[in-house]
């Protein structure tokens, strides 16, 4: 069986209302906390300086919070395994999971098949978790946890690179059913 050497895809996570709320809260605290110390400086003069230094330090904290909201997922096929990494603001990289492709039992588009099932562990590496129609749901068995679920958005290159290592029934279902 001829396989692909190395194929990867990077998917940026969509911005959500939660991300915006975190940013607004951070900026609000950046302004409010130092102002409280400046107003308290009327009674204790050195608190004005404390407020100034809190503001300067707060700028760094707000920058760090803003950049931490930029999350990407990297899917890579290296030989017969699928590796998924989470990358935060290009400064922190963490492996989410590494799956032998032959262990994937099913991979459905949409959550209708997996919605009512229980999994020991769920790995989320999707562009938008709420977009259940466009996410792929891969069910596999991991020796440590048992039955697990991976939610992700692979492109055609990733799927084609996985094809030589997949179970025959899964290849037929993904690539040949519904094709005319």
VOMI-371807 format. One record per atom (N, C-alpha, C, O): z, x, y; atom name; residue number from 1. Coordinates in nm, 2 decimals. Example, Ala and Ser with C-alpha at 12.3 -4.5 7.8 and 13.67 -1.06 7.14 Angstrom:
residues 2
       zz       xx       yy   atom   seq
     0.78     1.32    -0.57      N     1
     0.78     1.23    -0.45     CA     1
     0.78     1.32    -0.33      C     1
     0.85     1.42    -0.33      O     1
     0.71     1.28    -0.22      N     2
     0.71     1.37    -0.11     CA     2
     0.79     1.29     0.00      C     2
     0.80     1.34     0.11      O     2
end
This chain:
residues 180
       zz       xx       yy   atom   seq
     0.00     0.08    -0.12      N     1
     0.00     0.00     0.00     CA     1
     0.00     0.09     0.12      C     1
     0.09     0.17     0.14      O     1
    -0.10     0.07     0.21      N     2
    -0.10     0.15     0.33     CA     2
    -0.02     0.09     0.44      C     2
    -0.04    -0.03     0.47      O     2
     0.07     0.16     0.50      N     3
     0.15     0.10     0.61     CA     3
     0.12     0.17     0.74      C     3
     0.04     0.26     0.75      O     3
     0.19     0.12     0.84      N     4
     0.18     0.17     0.97     CA     4
     0.28     0.28     0.99      C     4
     0.39     0.27     0.93      O     4
     0.26     0.38     1.07      N     5
     0.35     0.49     1.09     CA     5
     0.47     0.44     1.17      C     5
     0.58     0.43     1.12      O     5
     0.45     0.40     1.30      N     6
     0.55     0.36     1.39     CA     6
     0.50     0.26     1.49      C     6
     0.40     0.29     1.56      O     6
     0.56     0.15     1.50      N     7
     0.51     0.05     1.60     CA     7
     0.64     0.00     1.67      C     7
     0.74    -0.03     1.60      O     7
     0.63    -0.02     1.80      N     8
     0.74    -0.07     1.87     CA     8
     0.70    -0.17     1.98      C     8
     0.59    -0.18     2.02      O     8
     0.80    -0.26     2.02      N     9
     0.78    -0.36     2.12     CA     9
     0.90    -0.37     2.20      C     9
     1.01    -0.36     2.15      O     9
     0.89    -0.38     2.33      N    10
     1.01    -0.40     2.42     CA    10
     1.00    -0.54     2.48      C    10
     0.89    -0.57     2.54      O    10
     1.11    -0.61     2.47      N    11
     1.11    -0.75     2.53     CA    11
     1.22    -0.75     2.63      C    11
     1.34    -0.72     2.60      O    11
     1.19    -0.80     2.75      N    12
     1.29    -0.81     2.85     CA    12
     1.36    -0.95     2.84      C    12
     1.29    -1.05     2.83      O    12
     1.49    -0.95     2.85      N    13
     1.56    -1.08     2.84     CA    13
     1.54    -1.15     2.98      C    13
     1.55    -1.09     3.08      O    13
     1.52    -1.28     2.97      N    14
     1.50    -1.36     3.09     CA    14
     1.63    -1.37     3.16      C    14
     1.74    -1.37     3.11      O    14
     1.62    -1.39     3.29      N    15
     1.73    -1.41     3.38     CA    15
     1.78    -1.56     3.36      C    15
     1.70    -1.65     3.36      O    15
     1.91    -1.57     3.36      N    16
     1.96    -1.71     3.34     CA    16
     2.05    -1.74     3.46      C    16
     2.08    -1.66     3.55      O    16
     2.10    -1.87     3.46      N    17
     2.19    -1.91     3.57     CA    17
     2.32    -1.84     3.56      C    17
     2.38    -1.81     3.66      O    17
     2.36    -1.80     3.44      N    18
     2.49    -1.72     3.42     CA    18
     2.47    -1.59     3.49      C    18
     2.57    -1.54     3.56      O    18
     2.36    -1.52     3.48      N    19
     2.34    -1.39     3.55     CA    19
     2.35    -1.41     3.70      C    19
     2.41    -1.32     3.76      O    19
     2.29    -1.51     3.75      N    20
     2.29    -1.54     3.89     CA    20
     2.44    -1.57     3.94      C    20
     2.48    -1.52     4.05      O    20
     2.51    -1.64     3.86      N    21
     2.65    -1.67     3.90     CA    21
     2.73    -1.54     3.90      C    21
     2.82    -1.53     3.99      O    21
     2.71    -1.45     3.81      N    22
     2.79    -1.33     3.80     CA    22
     2.76    -1.25     3.93      C    22
     2.85    -1.19     3.99      O    22
     2.63    -1.24     3.97      N    23
     2.59    -1.16     4.09     CA    23
     2.65    -1.22     4.21      C    23
     2.70    -1.15     4.30      O    23
     2.65    -1.36     4.22      N    24
     2.70    -1.42     4.34     CA    24
     2.86    -1.40     4.35      C    24
     2.91    -1.37     4.46      O    24
     2.92    -1.41     4.24      N    25
     3.07    -1.38     4.23     CA    25
     3.10    -1.24     4.27      C    25
     3.20    -1.21     4.34      O    25
     3.02    -1.14     4.22      N    26
     3.04    -1.00     4.26     CA    26
     3.03    -0.98     4.40      C    26
     3.11    -0.91     4.46      O    26
     2.93    -1.03     4.47      N    27
     2.90    -1.01     4.61     CA    27
     3.01    -1.08     4.69      C    27
     3.06    -1.02     4.79      O    27
     3.05    -1.20     4.65      N    28
     3.16    -1.27     4.72     CA    28
     3.29    -1.19     4.71      C    28
     3.36    -1.18     4.82      O    28
     3.33    -1.14     4.60      N    29
     3.45    -1.06     4.59     CA    29
     3.44    -0.93     4.67      C    29
     3.54    -0.88     4.72      O    29
     3.32    -0.87     4.67      N    30
     3.29    -0.75     4.75     CA    30
     3.33    -0.77     4.90      C    30
     3.38    -0.68     4.97      O    30
     3.30    -0.89     4.95      N    31
     3.33    -0.92     5.09     CA    31
     3.47    -0.97     5.11      C    31
     3.54    -0.93     5.20      O    31
     3.52    -1.06     5.02      N    32
     3.65    -1.13     5.04     CA    32
     3.77    -1.03     5.03      C    32
     3.86    -1.03     5.11      O    32
     3.77    -0.95     4.92      N    33
     3.89    -0.87     4.90     CA    33
     3.91    -0.77     5.01      C    33
     4.02    -0.76     5.06      O    33
     3.81    -0.69     5.05      N    34
     3.84    -0.60     5.17     CA    34
     3.88    -0.68     5.29      C    34
     3.96    -0.63     5.37      O    34
     3.82    -0.80     5.32      N    35
     3.86    -0.87     5.44     CA    35
     4.00    -0.91     5.43      C    35
     4.07    -0.91     5.54      O    35
     4.05    -0.95     5.31      N    36
     4.20    -0.98     5.30     CA    36
     4.28    -0.86     5.34      C    36
     4.38    -0.88     5.42      O    36
     4.24    -0.74     5.30      N    37
     4.32    -0.62     5.34     CA    37
     4.31    -0.59     5.49      C    37
     4.40    -0.55     5.55      O    37
     4.19    -0.62     5.54      N    38
     4.18    -0.59     5.69     CA    38
     4.26    -0.69     5.77      C    38
     4.33    -0.65     5.86      O    38
     4.27    -0.82     5.73      N    39
     4.36    -0.91     5.80     CA    39
     4.50    -0.88     5.78      C    39
     4.59    -0.90     5.87      O    39
     4.54    -0.83     5.66      N    40
     4.68    -0.79     5.63     CA    40
     4.71    -0.66     5.71      C    40
     4.83    -0.63     5.73      O    40
     4.61    -0.59     5.76      N    41
     4.63    -0.47     5.84     CA    41
     4.69    -0.50     5.97      C    41
     4.74    -0.41     6.04      O    41
     4.69    -0.62     6.01      N    42
     4.76    -0.66     6.14     CA    42
     4.91    -0.64     6.12      C    42
     4.98    -0.61     6.22      O    42
     4.96    -0.65     6.00      N    43
     5.11    -0.64     5.97     CA    43
     5.14    -0.50     5.92      C    43
     5.25    -0.44     5.96      O    43
     5.06    -0.44     5.84      N    44
     5.08    -0.31     5.79     CA    44
     4.95    -0.23     5.81      C    44
     4.85    -0.25     5.74      O    44
     4.95    -0.14     5.92      N    45
     4.83    -0.08     5.96     CA    45
     4.75     0.00     5.86      C    45
     4.62    -0.01     5.86      O    45
     4.81     0.06     5.76      N    46
     4.73     0.14     5.67     CA    46
     4.65     0.05     5.57      C    46
     4.56     0.10     5.51      O    46
     4.67    -0.08     5.56      N    47
     4.60    -0.17     5.48     CA    47
     4.45    -0.18     5.52      C    47
     4.36    -0.22     5.44      O    47
     4.42    -0.15     5.65      N    48
     4.29    -0.16     5.70     CA    48
     4.21    -0.05     5.63      C    48
     4.09    -0.07     5.59      O    48
     4.27     0.07     5.61      N    49
     4.20     0.18     5.54     CA    49
     4.18     0.14     5.39      C    49
     4.08     0.17     5.34      O    49
     4.28     0.08     5.33      N    50
     4.27     0.04     5.20     CA    50
     4.15    -0.06     5.18      C    50
     4.08    -0.05     5.08      O    50
     4.14    -0.15     5.27      N    51
     4.03    -0.25     5.27     CA    51
     3.89    -0.18     5.28      C    51
     3.80    -0.21     5.21      O    51
     3.89    -0.07     5.37      N    52
     3.77     0.00     5.39     CA    52
     3.73     0.07     5.26      C    52
     3.61     0.07     5.21      O    52
     3.82     0.14     5.19      N    53
     3.80     0.21     5.07     CA    53
     3.76     0.12     4.95      C    53
     3.68     0.15     4.87      O    53
     3.83     0.00     4.95      N    54
     3.79    -0.10     4.85     CA    54
     3.65    -0.15     4.87      C    54
     3.58    -0.17     4.77      O    54
     3.61    -0.16     4.99      N    55
     3.47    -0.20     5.02     CA    55
     3.37    -0.10     4.97      C    55
     3.27    -0.13     4.91      O    55
     3.40     0.03     5.00      N    56
     3.31     0.14     4.96     CA    56
     3.30     0.15     4.81      C    56
     3.19     0.16     4.75      O    56
     3.42     0.14     4.74      N    57
     3.42     0.14     4.59     CA    57
     3.36     0.02     4.54      C    57
     3.29     0.02     4.43      O    57
     3.37    -0.10     4.60      N    58
     3.32    -0.22     4.56     CA    58
     3.16    -0.22     4.56      C    58
     3.10    -0.29     4.48      O    58
     3.11    -0.14     4.65      N    59
     2.96    -0.14     4.65     CA    59
     2.91    -0.08     4.52      C    59
     2.81    -0.13     4.47      O    59
     2.98     0.03     4.47      N    60
     2.94     0.09     4.35     CA    60
     2.96    -0.01     4.23      C    60
     2.87    -0.03     4.15      O    60
     3.07    -0.08     4.23      N    61
     3.10    -0.18     4.12     CA    61
     2.99    -0.29     4.12      C    61
     2.94    -0.33     4.02      O    61
     2.95    -0.34     4.24      N    62
     2.85    -0.45     4.25     CA    62
     2.72    -0.39     4.20      C    62
     2.64    -0.46     4.13      O    62
     2.68    -0.27     4.24      N    63
     2.56    -0.21     4.19     CA    63
     2.56    -0.20     4.04      C    63
     2.46    -0.23     3.98      O    63
     2.67    -0.16     3.98      N    64
     2.68    -0.15     3.84     CA    64
     2.67    -0.28     3.77      C    64
     2.60    -0.30     3.67      O    64
     2.73    -0.39     3.83      N    65
     2.72    -0.52     3.77     CA    65
     2.58    -0.57     3.78      C    65
     2.52    -0.63     3.68      O    65
     2.51    -0.55     3.89      N    66
     2.37    -0.60     3.91     CA    66
     2.28    -0.53     3.81      C    66
     2.20    -0.60     3.74      O    66
     2.29    -0.40     3.79      N    67
     2.20    -0.33     3.70     CA    67
     2.24    -0.36     3.55      C    67
     2.15    -0.36     3.47      O    67
     2.36    -0.40     3.53      N    68
     2.40    -0.43     3.39     CA    68
     2.34    -0.56     3.34      C    68
     2.34    -0.59     3.22      O    68
     2.29    -0.64     3.43      N    69
     2.23    -0.77     3.40     CA    69
     2.09    -0.75     3.35      C    69
     2.03    -0.85     3.29      O    69
     2.03    -0.63     3.36      N    70
     1.89    -0.60     3.31     CA    70
     1.90    -0.56     3.16      C    70
     1.95    -0.45     3.14      O    70
     1.87    -0.65     3.07      N    71
     1.88    -0.62     2.93     CA    71
     1.74    -0.63     2.87      C    71
     1.66    -0.72     2.90      O    71
     1.71    -0.53     2.78      N    72
     1.58    -0.53     2.71     CA    72
     1.62    -0.51     2.56      C    72
     1.72    -0.46     2.52      O    72
     1.53    -0.56     2.48      N    73
     1.54    -0.55     2.33     CA    73
     1.42    -0.47     2.28      C    73
     1.31    -0.50     2.32      O    73
     1.44    -0.37     2.20      N    74
     1.33    -0.30     2.14     CA    74
     1.33    -0.32     1.99      C    74
     1.43    -0.30     1.92      O    74
     1.21    -0.37     1.94      N    75
     1.19    -0.38     1.80     CA    75
     1.10    -0.27     1.76      C    75
     1.00    -0.24     1.82      O    75
     1.14    -0.20     1.65      N    76
     1.05    -0.09     1.61     CA    76
     1.04    -0.10     1.45      C    76
     1.14    -0.12     1.38      O    76
     0.92    -0.07     1.41      N    77
     0.89    -0.06     1.27     CA    77
     0.87     0.08     1.24      C    77
     0.78     0.15     1.29      O    77
     0.95     0.14     1.15      N    78
     0.94     0.28     1.11     CA    78
     0.94     0.28     0.96      C    78
     1.05     0.27     0.90      O    78
     0.82     0.29     0.90      N    79
     0.81     0.28     0.76     CA    79
     0.84     0.14     0.72      C    79
     0.77     0.04     0.76      O    79
     0.94     0.12     0.63      N    80
     0.96    -0.02     0.57     CA    80
     1.09    -0.08     0.63      C    80
     1.15    -0.17     0.57      O    80
     1.13    -0.04     0.75      N    81
     1.25    -0.10     0.81     CA    81
     1.22    -0.15     0.95      C    81
     1.14    -0.09     1.03      O    81
     1.29    -0.26     0.99      N    82
     1.28    -0.31     1.12     CA    82
     1.41    -0.28     1.19      C    82
     1.52    -0.32     1.15      O    82
     1.40    -0.20     1.30      N    83
     1.52    -0.16     1.38     CA    83
     1.52    -0.24     1.51      C    83
     1.41    -0.25     1.58      O    83
     1.63    -0.29     1.55      N    84
     1.64    -0.37     1.67     CA    84
     1.75    -0.30     1.76      C    84
     1.86    -0.28     1.71      O    84
     1.71    -0.26     1.88      N    85
     1.81    -0.20     1.98     CA    85
     1.82    -0.29     2.10      C    85
     1.73    -0.36     2.14      O    85
     1.94    -0.28     2.16      N    86
     1.97    -0.35     2.29     CA    86
     1.98    -0.24     2.39      C    86
     2.06    -0.14     2.38      O    86
     1.90    -0.25     2.50      N    87
     1.90    -0.15     2.61     CA    87
     1.95    -0.21     2.73      C    87
     1.89    -0.31     2.78      O    87
     2.05    -0.16     2.79      N    88
     2.11    -0.22     2.91     CA    88
     2.07    -0.12     3.03      C    88
     2.12    -0.01     3.03      O    88
     1.99    -0.17     3.12      N    89
     1.96    -0.10     3.24     CA    89
     1.91     0.04     3.22      C    89
     1.93     0.13     3.30      O    89
     1.84     0.07     3.11      N    90
     1.79     0.20     3.07     CA    90
     1.90     0.31     3.07      C    90
     1.86     0.43     3.07      O    90
     2.03     0.27     3.07      N    91
     2.13     0.37     3.06     CA    91
     2.21     0.37     2.94      C    91
     2.29     0.46     2.90      O    91
     2.21     0.26     2.86      N    92
     2.29     0.24     2.74     CA    92
     2.20     0.18     2.64      C    92
     2.14     0.08     2.66      O    92
     2.20     0.24     2.52      N    93
     2.12     0.19     2.41     CA    93
     2.21     0.18     2.29      C    93
     2.28     0.27     2.25      O    93
     2.20     0.06     2.23      N    94
     2.28     0.03     2.11     CA    94
     2.20    -0.03     2.00      C    94
     2.13    -0.13     2.03      O    94
     2.22     0.02     1.88      N    95
     2.14    -0.04     1.77     CA    95
     2.21    -0.17     1.73      C    95
     2.33    -0.17     1.70      O    95
     2.14    -0.28     1.73      N    96
     2.19    -0.41     1.69     CA    96
     2.19    -0.42     1.54      C    96
     2.29    -0.45     1.47      O    96
     2.07    -0.39     1.48      N    97
     2.06    -0.40     1.33     CA    97
     1.94    -0.32     1.28      C    97
     1.85    -0.29     1.36      O    97
     1.95    -0.28     1.16      N    98
     1.83    -0.22     1.09     CA    98
     1.82    -0.29     0.96      C    98
     1.91    -0.30     0.87      O    98
     1.70    -0.35     0.94      N    99
     1.67    -0.44     0.83     CA    99
     1.56    -0.39     0.74      C    99
     1.45    -0.36     0.79      O    99
     1.58    -0.37     0.61      N   100
     1.47    -0.34     0.52     CA   100
     1.38    -0.46     0.52      C   100
     1.42    -0.57     0.49      O   100
     1.25    -0.44     0.55      N   101
     1.16    -0.56     0.57     CA   101
     1.15    -0.64     0.44      C   101
     1.14    -0.76     0.44      O   101
     1.16    -0.57     0.32      N   102
     1.15    -0.64     0.19     CA   102
     1.27    -0.74     0.17      C   102
     1.26    -0.83     0.09      O   102
     1.38    -0.72     0.25      N   103
     1.50    -0.81     0.23     CA   103
     1.49    -0.94     0.32      C   103
     1.57    -1.03     0.30      O   103
     1.38    -0.95     0.40      N   104
     1.37    -1.07     0.48     CA   104
     1.32    -1.19     0.39      C   104
     1.21    -1.18     0.33      O   104
     1.40    -1.29     0.38      N   105
     1.37    -1.40     0.29     CA   105
     1.28    -1.51     0.36      C   105
     1.19    -1.56     0.29      O   105
     1.30    -1.53     0.49      N   106
     1.21    -1.63     0.56     CA   106
     1.21    -1.59     0.70      C   106
     1.30    -1.52     0.76      O   106
     1.10    -1.62     0.77      N   107
     1.08    -1.60     0.91     CA   107
     1.01    -1.71     0.97      C   107
     0.88    -1.72     0.96      O   107
     1.08    -1.80     1.03      N   108
     1.02    -1.92     1.09     CA   108
     1.01    -1.92     1.24      C   108
     1.09    -1.86     1.31      O   108
     0.91    -1.98     1.29      N   109
     0.89    -2.00     1.43     CA   109
     0.96    -2.13     1.46      C   109
     0.92    -2.24     1.41      O   109
     1.06    -2.13     1.55      N   110
     1.14    -2.25     1.57     CA   110
     1.27    -2.25     1.49      C   110
     1.27    -2.19     1.38      O   110
     1.37    -2.32     1.53      N   111
     1.50    -2.32     1.46     CA   111
     1.52    -2.44     1.37      C   111
     1.63    -2.46     1.32      O   111
     1.42    -2.52     1.34      N   112
     1.44    -2.64     1.26     CA   112
     1.49    -2.61     1.12      C   112
     1.57    -2.68     1.06      O   112
     1.45    -2.50     1.06      N   113
     1.49    -2.46     0.92     CA   113
     1.63    -2.40     0.92      C   113
     1.70    -2.42     0.82      O   113
     1.68    -2.34     1.03      N   114
     1.81    -2.27     1.02     CA   114
     1.92    -2.33     1.10      C   114
     2.03    -2.29     1.10      O   114
     1.88    -2.44     1.17      N   115
     1.98    -2.51     1.26     CA   115
     2.11    -2.55     1.19      C   115
     2.22    -2.53     1.25      O   115
     2.10    -2.60     1.08      N   116
     2.22    -2.66     1.01     CA   116
     2.28    -2.56     0.90      C   116
     2.37    -2.60     0.83      O   116
     2.23    -2.44     0.90      N   117
     2.28    -2.34     0.80     CA   117
     2.38    -2.26     0.86      C   117
     2.39    -2.23     0.98      O   117
     2.47    -2.21     0.77      N   118
     2.58    -2.11     0.82     CA   118
     2.54    -1.97     0.78      C   118
     2.49    -1.95     0.67      O   118
     2.56    -1.88     0.87      N   119
     2.53    -1.74     0.85     CA   119
     2.65    -1.66     0.88      C   119
     2.73    -1.69     0.97      O   119
     2.67    -1.55     0.80      N   120
     2.79    -1.47     0.82     CA   120
     2.78    -1.39     0.95      C   120
     2.88    -1.37     1.02      O   120
     2.66    -1.36     0.99      N   121
     2.64    -1.28     1.12     CA   121
     2.50    -1.33     1.18      C   121
     2.40    -1.34     1.10      O   121
     2.50    -1.34     1.31      N   122
     2.38    -1.38     1.38     CA   122
     2.35    -1.27     1.48      C   122
     2.43    -1.24     1.57      O   122
     2.23    -1.21     1.47      N   123
     2.19    -1.11     1.57     CA   123
     2.09    -1.17     1.66      C   123
     1.99    -1.22     1.62      O   123
     2.12    -1.17     1.79      N   124
     2.03    -1.23     1.89     CA   124
     1.96    -1.12     1.97      C   124
     2.03    -1.04     2.04      O   124
     1.83    -1.11     1.96      N   125
     1.75    -1.01     2.04     CA   125
     1.63    -1.08     2.09      C   125
     1.52    -1.03     2.08      O   125
     1.65    -1.20     2.15      N   126
     1.54    -1.28     2.20     CA   126
     1.52    -1.27     2.35      C   126
     1.62    -1.25     2.42      O   126
     1.40    -1.30     2.39      N   127
     1.38    -1.30     2.54     CA   127
     1.46    -1.41     2.60      C   127
     1.52    -1.39     2.71      O   127
     1.47    -1.53     2.54      N   128
     1.54    -1.64     2.59     CA   128
     1.60    -1.72     2.47      C   128
     1.53    -1.78     2.39      O   128
     1.73    -1.71     2.45      N   129
     1.80    -1.77     2.34     CA   129
     1.77    -1.93     2.33      C   129
     1.77    -1.98     2.22      O   129
     1.76    -1.99     2.45      N   130
     1.74    -2.13     2.45     CA   130
     1.60    -2.18     2.42      C   130
     1.57    -2.30     2.41      O   130
     1.50    -2.08     2.41      N   131
     1.36    -2.12     2.39     CA   131
     1.34    -2.12     2.24      C   131
     1.27    -2.04     2.18      O   131
     1.40    -2.23     2.17      N   132
     1.40    -2.24     2.03     CA   132
     1.26    -2.26     1.97      C   132
     1.24    -2.23     1.85      O   132
     1.16    -2.30     2.05      N   133
     1.02    -2.32     2.00     CA   133
     0.95    -2.19     1.98      C   133
     0.86    -2.18     1.89      O   133
     0.98    -2.09     2.06      N   134
     0.90    -1.97     2.06     CA   134
     0.97    -1.85     2.00      C   134
     0.91    -1.74     1.98      O   134
     1.10    -1.87     1.96      N   135
     1.17    -1.76     1.89     CA   135
     1.14    -1.76     1.74      C   135
     1.12    -1.87     1.69      O   135
     1.15    -1.65     1.68      N   136
     1.14    -1.64     1.54     CA   136
     1.28    -1.62     1.48      C   136
     1.36    -1.55     1.54      O   136
     1.30    -1.69     1.37      N   137
     1.43    -1.68     1.31     CA   137
     1.41    -1.62     1.17      C   137
     1.36    -1.68     1.08      O   137
     1.46    -1.50     1.15      N   138
     1.44    -1.43     1.03     CA   138
     1.58    -1.43     0.95      C   138
     1.68    -1.39     1.00      O   138
     1.57    -1.48     0.83      N   139
     1.69    -1.48     0.74     CA   139
     1.68    -1.37     0.64      C   139
     1.58    -1.34     0.58      O   139
     1.79    -1.29     0.63      N   140
     1.79    -1.18     0.54     CA   140
     1.93    -1.16     0.49      C   140
     2.03    -1.22     0.54      O   140
     1.95    -1.08     0.38      N   141
     2.08    -1.05     0.32     CA   141
     2.11    -0.91     0.36      C   141
     2.04    -0.81     0.33      O   141
     2.23    -0.89     0.42      N   142
     2.28    -0.76     0.45     CA   142
     2.40    -0.73     0.36      C   142
     2.48    -0.82     0.34      O   142
     2.40    -0.61     0.30      N   143
     2.50    -0.58     0.20     CA   143
     2.65    -0.60     0.25      C   143
     2.74    -0.64     0.18      O   143
     2.67    -0.57     0.38      N   144
     2.80    -0.58     0.44     CA   144
     2.85    -0.72     0.46      C   144
     2.96    -0.76     0.44      O   144
     2.75    -0.81     0.52      N   145
     2.79    -0.94     0.56     CA   145
     2.74    -1.05     0.47      C   145
     2.80    -1.16     0.47      O   145
     2.64    -1.03     0.40      N   146
     2.58    -1.14     0.32     CA   146
     2.46    -1.20     0.40      C   146
     2.38    -1.12     0.46      O   146
     2.44    -1.33     0.40      N   147
     2.33    -1.39     0.46     CA   147
     2.35    -1.38     0.61      C   147
     2.45    -1.43     0.67      O   147
     2.24    -1.33     0.68      N   148
     2.24    -1.31     0.82     CA   148
     2.11    -1.37     0.88      C   148
     2.02    -1.40     0.81      O   148
     2.12    -1.38     1.02      N   149
     2.00    -1.44     1.09     CA   149
     1.97    -1.34     1.21      C   149
     2.06    -1.30     1.28      O   149
     1.84    -1.32     1.23      N   150
     1.79    -1.24     1.34     CA   150
     1.71    -1.33     1.42      C   150
     1.61    -1.39     1.37      O   150
     1.74    -1.35     1.55      N   151
     1.66    -1.43     1.64     CA   151
     1.59    -1.33     1.73      C   151
     1.65    -1.26     1.81      O   151
     1.45    -1.33     1.73      N   152
     1.38    -1.24     1.81     CA   152
     1.24    -1.29     1.84      C   152
     1.20    -1.40     1.79      O   152
     1.16    -1.21     1.92      N   153
     1.03    -1.25     1.96     CA   153
     0.92    -1.14     1.93      C   153
     0.88    -1.07     2.02      O   153
     0.89    -1.12     1.80      N   154
     0.79    -1.02     1.77     CA   154
     0.65    -1.05     1.81      C   154
     0.61    -1.17     1.80      O   154
     0.57    -0.95     1.86      N   155
     0.43    -0.98     1.88     CA   155
     0.35    -0.96     1.76      C   155
     0.41    -0.93     1.65      O   155
     0.22    -0.97     1.77      N   156
     0.13    -0.96     1.65     CA   156
     0.13    -0.82     1.59      C   156
     0.12    -0.80     1.47      O   156
     0.15    -0.72     1.68      N   157
     0.15    -0.58     1.63     CA   157
     0.27    -0.56     1.54      C   157
     0.26    -0.50     1.43      O   157
     0.39    -0.61     1.58      N   158
     0.51    -0.59     1.50     CA   158
     0.49    -0.67     1.36      C   158
     0.52    -0.62     1.26      O   158
     0.44    -0.79     1.37      N   159
     0.42    -0.87     1.25     CA   159
     0.32    -0.81     1.15      C   159
     0.35    -0.81     1.03      O   159
     0.21    -0.75     1.21      N   160
     0.11    -0.69     1.12     CA   160
     0.17    -0.56     1.06      C   160
     0.13    -0.52     0.95      O   160
     0.26    -0.49     1.13      N   161
     0.32    -0.37     1.08     CA   161
     0.42    -0.40     0.97      C   161
     0.44    -0.32     0.88      O   161
     0.48    -0.52     0.98      N   162
     0.57    -0.56     0.88     CA   162
     0.50    -0.62     0.75      C   162
     0.56    -0.61     0.64      O   162
     0.38    -0.66     0.77      N   163
     0.31    -0.73     0.66     CA   163
     0.31    -0.65     0.53      C   163
     0.33    -0.72     0.42      O   163
     0.27    -0.52     0.52      N   164
     0.27    -0.45     0.39     CA   164
     0.40    -0.45     0.31      C   164
     0.40    -0.43     0.19      O   164
     0.51    -0.47     0.38      N   165
     0.64    -0.45     0.32     CA   165
     0.71    -0.59     0.29      C   165
     0.81    -0.59     0.23      O   165
     0.65    -0.70     0.34      N   166
     0.71    -0.83     0.32     CA   166
     0.69    -0.88     0.18      C   166
     0.60    -0.84     0.11      O   166
     0.77    -0.98     0.14      N   167
     0.75    -1.05     0.01     CA   167
     0.62    -1.13     0.02      C   167
     0.59    -1.18     0.13      O   167
     0.56    -1.14    -0.09      N   168
     0.42    -1.20    -0.10     CA   168
     0.43    -1.34    -0.04      C   168
     0.34    -1.38     0.03      O   168
     0.53    -1.42    -0.08      N   169
     0.54    -1.56    -0.03     CA   169
     0.55    -1.57     0.12      C   169
     0.49    -1.66     0.18      O   169
     0.62    -1.48     0.18      N   170
     0.64    -1.48     0.32     CA   170
     0.51    -1.44     0.39      C   170
     0.47    -1.49     0.50      O   170
     0.43    -1.34     0.33      N   171
     0.30    -1.30     0.39     CA   171
     0.21    -1.42     0.39      C   171
     0.14    -1.45     0.49      O   171
     0.20    -1.49     0.28      N   172
     0.11    -1.61     0.27     CA   172
     0.15    -1.71     0.37      C   172
     0.07    -1.77     0.44      O   172
     0.28    -1.74     0.39      N   173
     0.33    -1.84     0.48     CA   173
     0.30    -1.80     0.62      C   173
     0.25    -1.88     0.70      O   173
     0.32    -1.68     0.66      N   174
     0.30    -1.63     0.80     CA   174
     0.16    -1.61     0.84      C   174
     0.12    -1.64     0.95      O   174
     0.08    -1.56     0.75      N   175
    -0.05    -1.51     0.79     CA   175
    -0.17    -1.60     0.74      C   175
    -0.27    -1.60     0.80      O   175
    -0.15    -1.67     0.63      N   176
    -0.26    -1.74     0.57     CA   176
    -0.25    -1.89     0.57      C   176
    -0.35    -1.96     0.56      O   176
    -0.13    -1.95     0.57      N   177
    -0.12    -2.09     0.58     CA   177
    -0.15    -2.13     0.73      C   177
    -0.13    -2.06     0.82      O   177
    -0.20    -2.25     0.74      N   178
    -0.24    -2.31     0.87     CA   178
    -0.36    -2.23     0.93      C   178
    -0.39    -2.26     1.05      O   178
    -0.42    -2.14     0.86      N   179
    -0.54    -2.07     0.91     CA   179
    -0.66    -2.14     0.86      C   179
    -0.67    -2.17     0.74      O   179
    -0.76    -2.16     0.94      N   180
    -0.88    -2.23     0.89     CA   180
    -1.00    -2.15     0.91      C   180
    -1.11    -2.19     0.88      O   180
end
